[in-house]
Amino acid sequence: MFLAFAGPNLLLISVFIYFPLLSNAYYSTLNWRMGSTSATSAGIDNYVRLFTSPQGAEMWRVTITFTVVTVLASMVLGLLVALALNHRIPGITAGRTAIFSPYVLSGVGVGMVWNFIFDPQLGVLGHVLRSFGASSPEWYLDPDLALVMVIVVYVWKNLGFCAVVFLAGLQSIPSDLIEAARIDRAGALRRFFRLTLPLLSPTVFFLTVTNILSSMQAFDILKIMTPSGNGTNTIVFELFLQGFGPYQNAGYAAAISVVLFVVLFAITAFQMRFVEKRVHYA
Amino acid sequence: MNHRIRSTRAKRVTTTVAALGVAALGLTACGPAVGATDPSADAAAATDWTSVEPAESISFWTNHPGGSQEIEQQLIDSFTEETGIEVEVVTAGANYEEISQRYQTAQTSGDVGDLVVMSDATWFTNYVNGSLLPLDDVFAAAGGDASTYNTTLFDDYLYEGSHFAVPYSRSTTIFYYNKDDYAAAGLDAAPTTWDEVQANSQALVEAGVTDTAFSFPPAEDYPAWMMNNLVWGYGGGWSDEWDASAMTSDETVQAVQFAQDAVLDGWANVSSGSPADDFAAGATSQFIGSTGSLGGVTETAGFEVGVAFLPGGPVETELVVPTGGAGIAISASSTPEEQLAAAMLADHLTSAENTVAFSAETGYMPVRSDADASELYAANPNFEVAVNQLETRTRTQDFMRVFLPGGDLTLATGLQRILTTDADVAESLAEMQAELEGLYENDLAPQLEG
């Protein structure tokens, strides 16, 4: 009976999840180019290269910077926007829709539109800066500025999701608790830090987990805005460049994806095991 | 009880081991053959073409280079009318890189195009993978005459004595300049050497005609291709076949130093997007770009566009023009019947008459030496400059840029770093050389050496 009900699902999961997972781990031990019918064994060389080469170190630096900044910025700004939207003011529904809408847009489209804004020669931002007598920064040529640029766009796109989830969290906080604190003469800041924020901790926990997972897997905006990955080589972008892009090194790309899997698994497990203990469910 | 638990545990262990064993067998069965010999040897297996009849239908994978969807369909319709062979046209990517990626990943399923567009920078990887057919014999069997292809363009696909594609949407780089800006600065002729490029550029800036007289491309716009002319002119190069020591020769260092000085001195810049777009918008007065941009730039620019042969350097003044663009290759995994029909289609698409029709619609170069492009020249005199340059100034590109996976990107990002900072040129080129050699030793040499 168990097999009759669970069998089809188990089969599908085995074929489309676990088999590719194991295949990928196997390919990570090969020196292999996608499409080639032959390969040579690489042992753990691909992993050694990932953790010892200058390119590998740069990839980790960019990934950590991108993830930390985008997660923090999306959540802090999302919370501020949610607090602003959590009032009965005219046009609030349109405001919420406008804030959320970038999240449902295609990352490719978002990247292309922002290219028209950031282009120093032909873009809107450069035009505005020149009208004030300033010159546009070289967003695409300076690796550090390129990273700043994609972070700005990524946060803009994902801000709405955090804001809407925070808004739902704010609206689930019982109003009598807030009212009681107000009667006890707790100020706005005190009410926020001592009452609202602790009661939002399930939302903060949920958004931290999902934002870290999605930021570490960001790809579309990075690929569209910086096709060669100049200064924006996060782990997933590097995986693409190595496996499917110009380097054609599928074995090394497979090693990167195994490490990405392990890292994401470890981060999520750590959060579930230790961080969730600090969450207050109302 | 204990016995039952032990029995259950043993069953689980056995099942797990069996599952892992099946998975391991599956992995090795589905994956590539480890330690196999030279894969390209399979593709070279001889076929007796005299006993092969062309297939009734084949597929053509293309990205419609240069907006060629309409003209490609016209040429294919005329092919079907002549031969009765049906051709399924598949848009297999938006650019050359995407076609190659799809072609490579499709090798696993076997569902690949019979005739495929392959760029100069992607065909070699597929050759190494053993997925391209050496086409000299099948082309002859299909009645094709390869002797009338432009020799440089055809030999771009020559390796180990065999050709692996025929030229199709081919281009070179060429020097573009704004004739209105030149007139305003009192300049009457395009430069013929890099010293003259510098002099003209300084004159343009000093005359107040432009802030940026010349634009180098960013990493995304193939700077190693666009700057090949400069380093060849100085007697350097990116490599001598697989020897990357040319990267750090005095000549290459001097050439790249010249480019860095040009930016630091202020008469040149590095475009943030595309030099062609900046030029057409009037933001820069000169750049080196693909002949494939000729039609678009001429149409978009609000001034008179001039083109000239690429400038020579202090060492080499003639053979300083790198070729580019794409050819069409035949799949090694197609049946001999499909391969023969694909060769017939390749010959048809690139015939003397059809290559001119293709050029007229796209701006790419006619690939046959017996092609009559006089009507094209009458309509766009700049096109004649491009074709004359092709016939007299071109040379095959350096291996490390076009053949080494990741080679072009390594050069591109390194050159961008040199041109946009005050990085030490010799040290930077040495780092790039080491990176290229590492890529070659790790990723390519084992397969080339079998």
Interface residues (C-beta under 8 A of the other chain):
Chain A: F19 L22 S23 Y26 Y27 L30 N31 W32 R33 M34 G35 S36 T37 S38 A39 T40 S41 D119 P120 Q121 L122 E138 W139 Y140 L141 D142 P227 S228 N230 L241 F244 G245 P246 Y247 Q248 N249
Chain B: A23 G26 L27 T28 C30 G31 P32 A33 V34 G35 A36 T37 P39 D42 E97 Q101 Y103 Q104 T105 A106 Q107 T108 T125 N126 V128 N129 G130 S131 P218 A219 E220 V270 S271 S272 G273 D277 D278 A281 A283 P405 G406 D408 L409 A412 T413 Q416 T420 L439 N442 D443 P446 Q447
